[in-house]
């Protein structure tokens, strides 16, 4: 019997917690609800969730700080949600390491669909193992991106990178010197199920650049007004 995937729900509104848990339990997820940031950080090592649904407005430590603390040691996927719908709040959440961002009020069915989509993408490395890893590997001087085992080797060091960042880097590096629009990248990496905007691509590129610096022989370049390309020199 397959082990149920565990979802940690973090919201100080008990009714919202119960509603989300009800729908996720119907989809055969195991859920646990907590109501503040300190409890969320505690359950990260106790409950060991496969995904976290995280509200921003929490008593004590807010959702932004919780996400920041989690990302120091753990790449568990995080879906943030909040009544705040401003672009700044969404971009800040993504910059801190969230995998998705939803605005309250939200459709419960949409939340369940996003949970499934994020989990499919996140667990792809484990399901793929090392099968055909050589066929899914691109190499440049001081940089190796392996989609087969979801690893990045940069300057002889392993770089920890969440799945979508790695997939975005791999996709660009697999087609050197080709320009991709933000819409093309959003569609390819997040798929039609993802309801987002092109700022999501910009945020992930920024996070990749913080870990992978431009090289004498290659770089990720911004094509202003269009998108991005991986250039070789």
N, C-alpha and C positions, 0 to 999 in steps of 0.2 A: 504493500500500500504506500503510495507516494506521500511524502511529508507535506503538510499544508504550508503554503508560504505565509509568513507572518507580517502583518501590517500594524504599525504603531500609529495611533491616531492621537494627535496633540491639539486640544482645543479646550478653552476654559468654559465653553458652553456645553453643558451636559447633553442637551437635546440634540445639538449638531453631532456630537460624538456618537450618541446612540443611533442616530439616523444613518450615519456613514457605516457604522459597524453592522447594522442590520443588513444593508445592501451588500457589503463585502462578505459577510457570513453566508449570504445566499449564494455567492459565487465560490464558496468553499475556501475562503481565506480565513486564517486564524487572526483575530484582532485583539488588540489591547488598547484601552483608552487611558490617557493621563491628561491632567488639566493644567499643568504648568511646565515651565522650561526645565527646572531642576529635575523633575520626575522623568522628563523625556531623555535627558542626558544619562540618568541612572539606568533607564530601561534599555539604553543602547547596548550595554554590556550584559544585562540580565535577560531581557526578552530576545535580544539579538534579532531585530526585525529585518526582513528582506526589503522593506520600503517604509518610509515615514511620510505621513500626511501631517503637515505642520502649519498651524495658524500663526500669523505674525503677532497679533495682539494678545500677549500672554502676561499673566501676573509674574512679577519678579523678572526673570530673564526673558526677554522677548524673542520672537521667532528668528529674527536676524542673528542675534547672538548665539542662539541654539545651533543654527545652521553653521555659523562660523566655527563654533567649538567642535561640532561633529566632523567638519571637513579637515580639521587638524590631524585626525587619525583614521578616518573612515570614509569610504566612498559609497556607502549605502544610498540608493536613490531617494531623493526628497521631492515631494510635491508640496509647494507652498500654496496657501490660500489666505485671502484677506478681503476685507471690505474696501481696502484701498485699491483703486483702479488706475492711479496715475502711472505713467510710463516709468517715472523715476523709481517708484517702489518695485515694479516688476523687474527692471534692469538691475537694481541693487540686489534683489533676491537671487537672480541668475548669476550675478557676479560673485556672490558669496558661495555659490556651488549648488543651488537648487536645480533640479532637472526639469521642472515644469512649474507653472504659476497659474492659479485660477482665482477668479474674482467672485466674492460672495455678492448676492446669492447665486448658487450654481445648481445645475441639474445633476442629480445624484447619478443618473445613468452615464452622463459625460465623465464624471469623476471616476467611476468604475472603469470606463473605457480607457481613460488615461492611465490609470493604475496598471491595467493589463498591458498597455503599449509600452510603458516604461519598464516593466518587469521583463517583458519579452526581449527588449533590447539589452537590458542590464545582464540578464542571465544567458545571453548568447555566447559569451566566452566560455562559460562552464559547459554548455551543451556541445559546443564545437570542439572543445579540447584542443589537441594539436593536429587534428586532421587537415591534411593539405595545407599546412602552415606555410610551407615554402612558396606555394602558389599565391599566397595572400600576403606577401612580404615585399616591401619596397625599400631599397637601400640607396643612400647617398653618403658622401663623406661625413663621418661622425654622426650619422642618423640612420637608424633602422626602425621601421614601423611594421609590426607584424600583426595583421588582423586575425591570423590563425589562432594565436594564443593571447591576443590583446596585450601586447607589450610594446614599449617604446624604449629604445636604447639611444641615448644622446650623450656624446662625449664619454662613452664607455660607462655611463651610469644609467640604471633603470629609472625611468620617469613614471611616477604614479599619475595616471590620467583616467578620468571617468570615461565610460564607453562612448558617449556622444562626442566628446572632444577628440578621442582617438580616431573614431570613424570619420570625423570631419577632416582631420589631418591626413589620414590615409587616402581619403577620396581626392583631396587636392594634390597630394604627392604622387598619386597614381596617374595623374594626367598633367605632367609638368608643362608649364607655359600656356596652359589653357585657361581662359577666363570663364568663371562661373558667376552668374548673378546670385544675389542673396536669395531670391525666390527658388532658383534651381537647387541651391544648397539646402534650404529649408525643406524642400520637397523630398530630396534624396535622403537626407540624414534623419529627419523627423517623420517623414511620410505623410500621407494624406490624412491620417488620423489625428495629427497634431494640429491644433488650432492655435496658432501663434502669430507673431509678426517678425519681420526681418531683423529687428533689433536683437532677437535671440541669436542669430548668426554672428552679429558683431560682438556680442558678449562672449561667446565661445571662442572666437578668434582671439579676443583679448586675453582670455585665460590660457590659450595655447601659447601665445607669444610670451607670456610671463614665464613659461617653462622651457620653451624652445626658442632660443635667440637666433637671429639671422646669421647665416654662415657665409664665408667667402664664396662658396660654390652654389648656395641655394638660399631661398628666403620665401616667406609668405608676404606677398605684396597686395596692397589695397589698390583696386582699380576704381578710382573715384567716380561716384555716381552709378557704378555698375555692380561691383562685387569684389572677388578675390581671385588670386591665382598663385600657384606655387612655381616660382621661377628658378631656373637653373642657369648657372653662369659658366 
